[in-house]
Amino acid sequence: MPIDTRKWFDRTQPQTLQIATFLLYFNAFFALLALFDERGYLGYLRDRFGIGILLGLAVVAANVLGGFLMANERKIGYVLALVAAFAPFVLRFWAYNDIESRLGVSVSLWDKLTGNDTIGFIFEVALCALLLHPQSRNHQRIWFK
C-alpha cells in the first residue's frame, strides 16, 4: 500500500499517538534551530566533531519521518519516533561527558540528562511516555503495517 504524501496527521489514531506526532514535528523544528546554535548540545557536537552535523540532521530527520510515517500507520515510523524521542538524552549525555573530560569541569548527572533546560526536558519525557504508553503500543502493534 503506497504512502499518502498529503497525510501528516491522523485524527483516527489514539490521543497518545496524535500528541506524539505533533511533538515529533515540534521537536524537529527546535532540533533544527538548536543545530545551528552553538550554545546547545547539538551545536556543540556540530562544532566539536565532524560527524556532529550528520547526527543533528539525523535527529531532525528521525523526528519528521517518525511523525510522518506514524501518521501513515507504518511500524518503521514508530521505531523512528522512539529513536528520535530517546536521541536527545543520549546525545546530550555524550556532549556533556566530552565537555567534562575536555575542560576538567564537573557536570552533574541531572545537567547531563536535562541540559539545564527544564521545559525542553519535560517535553522530551512527555514524548517518550506518549510513545511507550500501552495504548500507543497496542495500537501500533495491531494497526500499523
C-alpha positions as CSV (number, residue, x, y, z in Angstrom):
1,M,0.0,0.0,0.0
2,P,1.6,3.3,-1.0
3,I,2.1,6.2,1.4
4,D,-0.2,9.2,1.2
5,T,2.2,12.1,1.0
6,R,-0.5,14.5,2.0
7,K,-1.2,12.8,5.3
8,W,0.9,14.4,8.0
9,F,-1.5,13.8,10.9
10,D,-4.1,11.0,11.6
11,R,-7.1,12.0,13.7
12,T,-8.3,8.4,13.9
13,Q,-5.3,7.3,16.0
14,P,-5.4,7.3,19.8
15,Q,-4.9,10.6,21.5
16,T,-1.5,9.4,22.8
17,L,-0.2,8.9,19.2
18,Q,-1.8,12.1,18.0
19,I,0.0,14.2,20.6
20,A,3.2,12.3,20.0
21,T,3.0,13.0,16.3
22,F,2.6,16.7,17.0
23,L,5.5,16.7,19.5
24,L,7.8,15.0,16.9
25,Y,7.2,17.8,14.4
26,F,7.6,20.3,17.2
27,N,10.9,18.7,18.3
28,A,12.2,18.5,14.7
29,F,11.8,22.3,14.3
30,F,13.6,23.1,17.5
31,A,16.3,20.5,16.9
32,L,17.0,22.2,13.6
33,L,17.3,25.5,15.3
34,A,19.5,24.0,18.0
35,L,21.8,22.5,15.4
36,F,22.9,26.0,14.3
37,D,23.0,27.4,17.8
38,E,26.5,27.0,19.4
39,R,25.1,27.1,23.0
40,G,23.1,23.8,22.8
41,Y,24.4,20.2,22.8
42,L,23.6,19.7,19.1
43,G,25.5,22.9,18.2
44,Y,28.4,21.7,20.4
45,L,28.5,18.3,18.7
46,R,28.4,20.0,15.3
47,D,31.4,22.2,16.2
48,R,33.4,19.6,18.1
49,F,33.0,16.5,15.9
50,G,33.0,16.2,12.1
51,I,30.0,13.8,12.3
52,G,28.1,16.2,14.6
53,I,26.3,17.9,11.7
54,L,25.2,14.5,10.4
55,L,23.9,13.4,13.8
56,G,22.0,16.7,14.2
57,L,20.4,16.2,10.7
58,A,19.6,12.6,11.5
59,V,17.8,13.7,14.7
60,V,15.8,16.2,12.7
61,A,15.0,13.6,10.0
62,A,14.1,10.9,12.6
63,N,11.6,13.3,14.2
64,V,10.0,14.3,10.9
65,L,10.0,10.9,9.3
66,G,8.8,9.3,12.6
67,G,5.8,11.6,12.7
68,F,5.0,11.3,9.0
69,L,5.3,7.5,8.9
70,M,3.3,7.1,12.1
71,A,0.6,9.3,10.6
72,N,0.6,6.9,7.7
73,E,0.4,3.8,10.0
74,R,3.9,2.4,9.4
75,K,5.8,0.4,12.0
76,I,9.1,1.9,10.9
77,G,7.6,5.3,11.8
78,Y,7.0,4.1,15.3
79,V,10.6,2.8,15.6
80,L,12.0,6.1,14.2
81,A,9.8,8.0,16.6
82,L,11.3,6.0,19.5
83,V,14.8,6.7,18.2
84,A,14.0,10.4,17.9
85,A,12.5,10.5,21.4
86,F,15.5,9.0,23.1
87,A,18.2,10.6,21.0
88,P,18.4,13.9,22.9
89,F,19.2,12.0,26.2
90,V,22.0,10.0,24.6
91,L,23.5,12.9,22.6
92,R,23.3,15.4,25.4
93,F,24.9,12.8,27.8
94,W,27.7,12.3,25.2
95,A,28.2,16.1,24.7
96,Y,28.4,16.8,28.5
97,N,30.7,13.9,29.1
98,D,33.0,15.3,26.4
99,I,32.9,18.8,27.9
100,E,33.6,17.3,31.3
101,S,36.6,15.4,30.1
102,R,37.9,18.1,27.9
103,L,37.6,21.0,30.2
104,G,38.1,19.2,33.5
105,V,34.9,20.6,35.0
106,S,32.4,18.6,36.9
107,V,28.9,18.3,35.4
108,S,26.1,16.7,37.4
109,L,24.1,13.8,36.2
110,W,21.0,16.0,36.2
111,D,22.6,18.5,33.9
112,K,23.8,15.7,31.6
113,L,20.2,14.4,31.3
114,T,18.3,17.7,31.2
115,G,20.9,20.1,29.7
116,N,19.8,22.6,32.3
117,D,16.6,23.1,30.2
118,T,13.7,22.0,32.4
119,I,10.9,22.9,29.9
120,G,12.6,21.1,27.0
121,F,13.3,18.1,29.3
122,I,9.6,17.9,30.2
123,F,8.6,17.8,26.5
124,E,11.2,15.1,25.8
125,V,10.0,12.9,28.7
126,A,6.4,13.5,27.6
127,L,7.2,12.3,24.1
128,C,8.8,9.1,25.5
129,A,5.9,8.5,27.8
130,L,3.3,9.0,25.0
131,L,5.1,6.6,22.7
132,L,5.6,4.0,25.3
133,H,2.1,4.3,26.7
134,P,0.2,0.9,26.5
135,Q,-2.5,2.5,24.3
136,S,0.1,3.7,21.7
137,R,2.0,0.4,21.8
138,N,-1.2,-1.7,21.3
139,H,-2.4,0.5,18.5
140,Q,0.8,0.4,16.6
141,R,1.1,-3.4,17.2
142,I,-2.4,-4.1,15.8
143,W,-2.9,-1.4,13.1
144,F,0.4,-0.4,11.8
145,K,1.8,-2.2,8.7
